[in-house]
């Protein structure tokens, strides 16, 4: 670990610096640019001054220019790093770089592309049946399906065997999903050739029709491509909280399409890997990469899929998420479960950055975390100041400028979930429920930053879903 606890301090300091810069920009406009400040009283005890006029044009231009400049710098840096990895011919520094891989495999035919599917499962009797059925329904059939049953106490193993797939029950595993997958990969990888693919998918995920066919075609067409991740969207159900998550996933998928498949994270929902890439990761653990030598997955990481993505990119691997490869994944049914899931994701992302440090391959992820931190500060400040000003006024006043800003925000919300259907659009149009959801995610982010800063112990908090009685009987 390079500087685990320092990650939180860096992000807090950077976000605060962004707020100070904007405060200085507003102060730079001078006291005489707008209406004289008005005086109000909050709850009869708190005197405050507020200014109801719109910010001056130069402040707006400064804010927009600063945002565009930072976005351009991040995009340019990402492109430069990607080009450097693609052009590298140094197998010692970037052993999975495209040109290194292409040179090593030039003129070699390794046979037809096959797919071996690993499904880590811990008490997944409610979902494993549908997951296996979606695999069996694929136009390109996997050569092998292996359910990795990790300390299961329900009917997961029986359901898998009834559907005719292999089952590997872990032995003495205390390292959760990553440990279970490491036990399976020790057995699977030695028999894998260069054109064999290993797919890892969650037991609560179902593949859309044509997923494997599109993935195999893409991997067969580009032997430099080391890993491929699926685009996921949320399952139906779970009421309003489920729709919040579906909207979020639709926006994420839209962003990846605009990035032409350049993936942020090879998610555990469904990702395919070349065996040579996984073997290289295992070989570099303890040297170039953090972790135990010989392990593909870092068992210390809370978010093993995010960590493996960083590992592959640190070795120069080319990764992507084609828009044809879509899957349906579960949504958290309660706020408590959603809090636990997102806190694990956030804490895991920060811990992974702490383990890898500041490198060319992690710069994009550092920028993403800093951007989220500044966004938390900006949204919270905006809402707090608007509430205080509203409480201080004697009568309600409509501010055209802020109404216009709100309208732009609503339009953006609706457009970005348009592909999600009428329910997604209606929820986005109402604005305030999604603002509440954004504040919820902001609270998760702040908690994650504080937890890692103060060294609080992290927890996996696996959510077990129970099958409906009728469905369980039908499956058996």
C-alpha positions as a printed Julia matrix, in Angstrom:
476×3 Matrix{Float64}:
   0.0     0.0     0.0
   1.52    3.3    -1.08
  -0.49    5.93    0.78
  -3.9     4.53    1.62
  -5.02    6.96    4.31
  -3.51    9.93    2.49
  -5.94    9.45   -0.43
  -8.8    10.98    1.56
  -6.73   13.97    2.59
  -5.61   14.6    -1.0
  -9.18   14.54   -2.29
 -10.53   16.72    0.52
  -7.75   19.27   -0.04
  -8.21   19.32   -3.82
 -11.99   19.73   -3.59
 -11.58   22.53   -1.05
  -9.05   24.21   -3.33
 -11.57   24.15   -6.16
 -14.13   25.8    -3.91
 -11.61   28.47   -2.89
 -10.82   29.21   -6.54
 -14.5    29.75   -7.32
 -14.93   31.89   -4.2
 -12.03   34.05   -5.3
 -13.61   34.37   -8.75
 -16.83   35.64   -7.2
 -14.94   38.0    -4.9
 -12.95   39.26   -7.88
 -16.18   40.63   -9.34
 -16.17   43.3    -6.63
 -18.9    44.59   -4.33
 -20.5    46.97   -6.78
 -21.4    44.7    -9.68
 -24.99   43.88   -8.7
 -27.89   44.96   -6.55
 -27.01   46.1    -3.02
 -27.19   43.12   -0.67
 -30.45   42.67    1.23
 -30.84   41.8     4.85
 -32.88   38.91    6.21
 -33.47   37.02    9.42
 -33.54   33.22    9.65
 -35.73   31.72   12.4
 -35.77   35.11   14.11
 -32.24   34.75   15.47
 -29.81   34.77   12.55
 -29.13   37.99   10.65
 -27.66   37.52    7.2
 -27.08   39.46    3.99
 -27.88   37.97    0.62
 -27.69   39.13   -2.98
 -30.57   38.13   -5.25
 -29.05   39.33   -8.52
 -27.48   37.02  -11.1
 -23.68   36.63  -11.16
 -21.86   38.93  -13.61
 -21.0    37.65  -17.04
 -17.26   37.54  -16.33
 -17.8    35.2   -13.37
 -19.93   32.89  -15.51
 -17.34   32.94  -18.26
 -14.57   32.22  -15.76
 -16.47   29.26  -14.28
 -17.36   27.79  -17.68
 -13.84   28.35  -19.0
 -12.26   26.72  -15.97
 -14.53   23.68  -16.3
 -13.81   23.3   -20.01
 -10.09   23.73  -19.46
  -9.97   21.02  -16.8
 -12.09   18.68  -18.94
  -9.81   19.27  -21.93
  -6.7    18.64  -19.82
  -8.1    15.33  -18.5
  -9.19   14.22  -21.99
  -5.86   15.19  -23.51
  -3.91   13.44  -20.78
  -6.0    10.3   -21.17
  -5.45   10.25  -24.93
  -1.71   10.81  -24.53
  -1.39    7.97  -22.03
  -3.47    5.64  -24.21
  -1.34    6.42  -27.26
   1.84    5.84  -25.26
   0.6     2.41  -24.18
  -0.44    1.48  -27.72
   2.94    2.44  -29.16
   5.11    0.86  -26.49
   7.46   -1.96  -27.55
   8.94   -2.53  -24.09
   7.76   -5.91  -22.71
   9.41   -5.25  -19.37
   7.46   -2.05  -18.64
   4.18   -2.7   -20.49
   4.07   -6.44  -21.25
   0.43   -6.32  -22.42
   0.79   -3.27  -24.69
  -0.89   -3.82  -28.1
   2.31   -3.66  -30.17
   4.07   -6.05  -27.8
   1.19   -8.5   -28.03
   0.88   -8.16  -31.82
   4.59   -8.79  -32.28
   4.5   -11.86  -30.05
   1.49  -13.43  -31.82
   2.29  -12.42  -35.4
   1.67  -15.3   -37.84
   0.46  -17.66  -35.1
  -2.97  -19.31  -35.33
  -4.1   -20.5   -31.92
  -7.32  -22.19  -33.03
 -10.96  -21.12  -32.73
 -12.08  -18.81  -29.97
 -13.7   -20.59  -27.02
 -15.29  -19.23  -23.86
 -15.0   -20.64  -20.34
 -17.44  -18.98  -17.93
 -16.74  -18.63  -14.21
 -19.68  -17.67  -11.99
 -18.71  -16.92   -8.38
 -21.77  -17.53   -6.2
 -22.44  -17.17   -2.5
 -26.03  -18.11   -1.55
 -27.47  -17.15   -4.95
 -30.35  -19.63   -5.26
 -32.72  -16.77   -6.13
 -30.78  -15.76   -9.24
 -28.42  -18.53  -10.38
 -31.09  -20.32  -12.43
 -31.86  -17.32  -14.62
 -28.14  -16.6   -15.01
 -27.45  -20.1   -16.29
 -30.5   -20.04  -18.55
 -29.28  -16.83  -20.19
 -25.95  -18.51  -20.92
 -27.62  -21.56  -22.43
 -29.73  -19.3   -24.66
 -26.73  -17.57  -26.26
 -26.22  -17.97  -30.01
 -22.52  -18.63  -29.3
 -22.44  -21.36  -26.69
 -19.7   -21.31  -24.05
 -17.39  -24.32  -24.11
 -17.52  -24.64  -20.33
 -19.57  -23.19  -17.49
 -18.2   -23.42  -13.97
 -20.17  -22.22  -10.94
 -17.72  -21.34   -8.16
 -19.79  -22.0    -5.05
 -18.24  -20.12   -2.15
 -19.4   -21.23    1.31
 -23.0   -21.64    0.14
 -25.63  -22.58    2.71
 -28.64  -22.62    0.36
 -29.6   -24.52   -2.81
 -27.14  -22.76   -5.16
 -25.07  -25.92   -5.76
 -28.11  -28.15   -6.34
 -29.7   -25.73   -8.82
 -26.44  -25.45  -10.78
 -25.96  -29.21  -10.98
 -29.56  -29.74  -12.04
 -28.87  -27.48  -15.0
 -25.94  -29.64  -16.03
 -23.02  -27.29  -15.34
 -19.82  -27.9   -13.41
 -19.61  -26.81   -9.8
 -16.44  -26.02   -7.9
 -16.94  -25.65   -4.16
 -14.21  -23.55   -2.58
 -12.11  -24.96    0.22
 -11.25  -22.83    3.26
 -11.83  -19.54    1.44
 -12.04  -16.5     3.7
 -11.26  -13.93    0.99
 -14.77  -13.52   -0.43
 -15.29  -13.33   -4.2
 -11.65  -12.62   -5.09
 -10.42  -15.64   -3.12
 -13.04  -17.9    -4.69
 -12.07  -16.8    -8.21
  -8.37  -17.31   -7.47
  -9.07  -20.91   -6.46
 -10.97  -21.49   -9.71
  -8.4   -19.77  -11.93
  -5.56  -21.89  -10.54
  -7.37  -24.87  -12.06
  -8.65  -23.26  -15.24
  -5.8   -21.1   -16.56
  -3.14  -23.81  -17.14
  -5.32  -25.42  -19.83
  -6.22  -22.19  -21.62
  -4.69  -21.36  -25.02
  -4.15  -17.97  -26.62
  -7.57  -18.02  -28.32
  -9.46  -19.26  -25.3
 -11.34  -16.64  -23.3
 -12.21  -16.62  -19.62
 -15.46  -14.88  -18.77
 -16.28  -13.87  -15.2
 -19.91  -12.96  -14.49
 -21.95  -12.35  -11.37
 -24.51  -14.92  -10.33
 -27.25  -12.26  -10.38
 -26.6   -11.19  -13.99
 -28.38  -12.29  -17.16
 -26.84  -11.83  -20.59
 -28.83  -10.25  -23.39
 -29.21  -12.22  -26.62
 -26.08  -12.12  -28.75
 -23.73  -11.01  -25.98
 -21.23  -13.83  -26.41
 -21.43  -13.78  -30.21
 -20.61  -10.07  -30.33
 -17.87  -10.44  -27.72
 -16.2   -13.35  -29.49
 -16.33  -11.56  -32.85
 -14.71   -8.49  -31.31
 -11.97  -10.46  -29.57
 -11.3   -12.56  -32.67
 -10.98   -9.43  -34.81
  -8.36   -7.81  -32.56
  -5.77  -10.07  -30.98
  -4.32   -7.07  -29.11
  -7.56   -6.66  -27.15
  -6.93   -8.15  -23.72
 -10.28   -7.72  -21.98
 -13.85   -6.81  -22.78
 -16.55   -5.64  -20.38
 -20.32   -5.63  -20.72
 -22.62   -2.63  -20.56
 -25.12   -3.2   -17.78
 -28.56   -1.88  -17.02
 -30.83   -2.54  -14.05
 -33.46   -5.21  -13.71
 -37.1    -4.24  -13.35
 -38.74   -3.8    -9.97
 -37.86   -2.35   -6.53
 -40.06    0.7    -7.02
 -38.62    4.21   -6.93
 -35.21    3.19   -5.62
 -34.92    0.71   -8.47
 -35.72    3.42  -11.03
 -33.07    5.69   -9.53
 -30.48    2.98  -10.16
 -31.78    2.2   -13.65
 -31.5     5.87  -14.57
 -27.96    5.92  -13.23
 -26.98    2.86  -15.26
 -28.54    4.26  -18.44
 -26.44    7.41  -18.06
 -23.31    5.35  -17.46
 -23.95    3.29  -20.58
 -24.57    6.44  -22.61
 -21.27    7.9   -21.44
 -19.36    4.75  -22.42
 -20.94    4.81  -25.88
 -19.81    8.4   -26.31
 -16.32    7.29  -25.29
 -16.48    4.66  -28.06
 -16.27    1.81  -25.63
 -13.22    3.03  -23.69
 -14.02    1.37  -20.42
 -13.65    2.76  -16.9
 -14.11   -0.54  -15.07
 -14.33   -4.13  -16.3
 -17.32   -4.8   -14.1
 -18.01   -8.07  -12.36
 -21.42   -8.23  -14.03
 -19.81   -9.79  -17.12
 -16.26   -9.39  -18.47
 -14.08  -11.52  -20.75
 -10.3   -11.85  -20.46
  -7.55  -13.42  -22.48
  -5.75  -16.04  -20.36
  -2.37  -14.49  -21.22
  -3.54  -11.25  -19.59
  -4.66  -12.97  -16.41
  -1.44  -14.99  -16.23
   0.61  -11.82  -16.67
  -1.29  -10.1   -13.84
  -0.61  -13.07  -11.56
   3.08  -13.03  -12.5
   3.44   -9.28  -11.8
   1.77   -9.31   -8.37
   4.29   -8.18   -5.78
   6.46   -6.59   -8.47
   4.83   -4.06  -10.8
   1.41   -4.66   -9.23
   0.22   -4.8    -5.62
  -0.97   -8.12   -4.25
   0.23  -11.65   -3.57
   2.43  -13.22   -6.29
   0.48  -15.84   -8.23
  -2.98  -14.38   -7.49
  -5.01  -12.99  -10.37
  -7.34  -11.09   -8.04
  -6.07   -8.98   -5.17
  -7.86  -10.46   -2.17
  -7.32   -7.32   -0.09
  -9.27   -5.1    -2.5
 -12.92   -4.4    -1.68
 -13.71   -3.89   -5.36
 -11.82   -6.65   -7.12
 -13.13   -5.78  -10.58
 -11.93   -2.17  -10.35
  -8.56   -3.32   -9.03
  -8.14   -5.85  -11.85
  -8.94   -3.11  -14.38
  -6.18   -0.94  -12.92
  -3.81   -3.92  -12.96
  -4.45   -4.63  -16.65
  -4.13   -0.97  -17.64
  -0.92   -0.66  -15.62
   0.5    -3.46  -17.78
  -0.54   -1.65  -20.96
  -3.57   -3.83  -21.78
  -6.15   -2.66  -24.29
  -9.69   -2.92  -22.86
 -13.13   -1.88  -24.07
 -16.91   -2.26  -23.67
 -18.69   -2.72  -27.03
 -22.24   -1.34  -27.12
 -23.55   -4.69  -28.43
 -22.56   -6.5   -25.21
 -25.31   -5.69  -22.71
 -26.41   -7.44  -19.55
 -29.13   -7.08  -16.94
 -27.92   -6.81  -13.37
 -29.66   -6.6   -10.03
 -30.67   -3.36   -8.34
 -30.53   -2.92   -4.6
 -34.06   -3.22   -3.15
 -33.58   -1.01   -0.06
 -31.74    2.16    0.88
 -29.72    0.23    3.46
 -28.56   -2.3     0.86
 -27.79    0.46   -1.64
 -25.79    2.37    0.96
 -23.73   -0.74    1.74
 -23.11   -1.48   -1.95
 -22.1     2.05   -2.92
 -19.96    2.56    0.18
 -18.05   -0.61   -0.72
 -17.62    0.63   -4.3
 -16.44    4.07   -3.17
 -14.15    2.82   -0.43
 -12.74    0.18   -2.77
 -12.02    2.74   -5.5
 -10.15    4.96   -3.05
  -8.17    2.06   -1.61
  -7.17    0.95   -5.1
  -5.9     4.44   -5.91
  -3.95    4.43   -2.67
  -2.39    1.07   -3.56
  -1.39    2.12   -7.1
  -0.46    5.72   -6.36
  -0.25    8.44   -9.0
   0.75    6.83  -12.29
  -0.1     7.62  -15.91
  -2.67    4.81  -15.86
  -4.4     6.08  -12.7
  -4.49    9.78  -13.58
  -7.97    9.5   -15.12
  -9.3     7.84  -11.97
  -7.73   10.46   -9.71
  -9.35   13.19  -11.81
 -12.69   11.4   -11.57
 -12.54   11.23   -7.76
 -11.47   14.87   -7.49
 -14.31   15.87   -9.82
 -16.83   14.03   -7.68
 -15.42   15.73   -4.58
 -15.76   19.18   -6.11
 -19.28   18.29   -7.31
 -20.27   17.31   -3.77
 -18.98   20.63   -2.46
 -20.67   22.64   -5.21
 -24.1    20.97   -5.0
 -24.19   21.08   -1.2
 -23.16   24.74   -1.11
 -25.73   25.65   -3.75
 -28.6    23.95   -1.93
 -27.61   25.29    1.49
 -27.28   28.87    0.22
 -30.61   28.68   -1.66
 -32.4    27.39    1.43
 -30.87   30.09    3.65
 -31.8    32.83    1.2
 -35.36   31.5     0.91
 -35.76   31.44    4.69
 -34.36   34.96    5.0
 -36.8    36.54    2.49
 -40.08   38.0     3.68
 -41.9    36.89    0.53
 -41.24   34.41   -2.26
 -39.32   35.81   -5.22
 -38.78   34.13   -8.6
 -35.23   34.52   -9.93
 -35.12   34.14  -13.73
 -31.41   33.33  -13.8
 -31.64   30.46  -11.32
 -34.85   29.2   -12.92
 -32.95   29.09  -16.21
 -30.12   27.12  -14.62
 -32.67   24.7   -13.2
 -34.33   24.3   -16.61
 -30.99   23.47  -18.24
 -30.37   20.88  -15.55
 -33.82   19.3   -16.11
 -33.24   19.08  -19.86
 -29.89   17.41  -19.29
 -31.44   14.94  -16.87
 -34.19   13.96  -19.32
 -32.0    13.72  -22.42
 -29.42   11.5   -20.73
 -32.02    8.89  -19.69
 -34.11    9.05  -22.85
 -33.13    5.51  -23.84
 -34.51    4.23  -20.52
 -38.15    4.72  -21.48
 -41.03    6.85  -20.24
 -40.6     6.06  -16.55
 -36.96    7.12  -16.64
 -37.88   10.36  -18.43
 -40.72   11.13  -16.03
 -38.51   10.67  -12.98
 -35.82   12.89  -14.52
 -38.41   15.54  -15.4
 -39.54   15.89  -11.79
 -35.93   16.86  -10.87
 -36.19   16.94   -7.08
 -36.3    13.16   -6.49
 -33.12   12.8    -8.52
 -31.56   15.66   -6.57
 -32.33   13.69   -3.42
 -30.68   10.62   -4.97
 -27.65   12.71   -5.92
 -27.38   13.92   -2.32
 -27.6    10.32   -1.13
 -24.68    9.35   -3.38
 -22.79   12.44   -2.21
 -23.24   11.3     1.39
 -21.86    7.88    0.45
 -18.86    9.57   -1.16
 -18.15   11.72    1.9
 -18.48    8.72    4.2
 -16.05    6.73    2.04
 -13.49    9.54    2.04
 -13.76    9.98    5.81
 -13.56    6.23    6.46
 -10.33    5.82    4.53
  -8.87    9.02    6.01
  -9.44    7.86    9.58
  -8.47    4.25    8.84
 -11.86    2.75    9.66
 -12.13   -0.94    8.86
 -14.08   -1.72    5.69
 -16.7    -4.45    5.38
 -17.94   -6.46    2.4
 -21.64   -6.52    3.48
 -22.89   -9.06    0.95
 -26.63   -8.75    0.27
 -28.35  -12.14    0.02
 -31.49  -12.27   -2.08
 -34.12  -14.85   -1.2
 -36.12  -16.71   -3.8
 -39.89  -16.5    -3.85
 -41.4   -19.8    -2.62
 -43.15  -20.57   -5.91
 -40.07  -19.79   -7.99
 -37.92  -21.96   -5.76
 -40.29  -24.92   -6.16
 -40.42  -24.41   -9.89
 -36.67  -24.46  -10.19
 -36.41  -27.69   -8.25
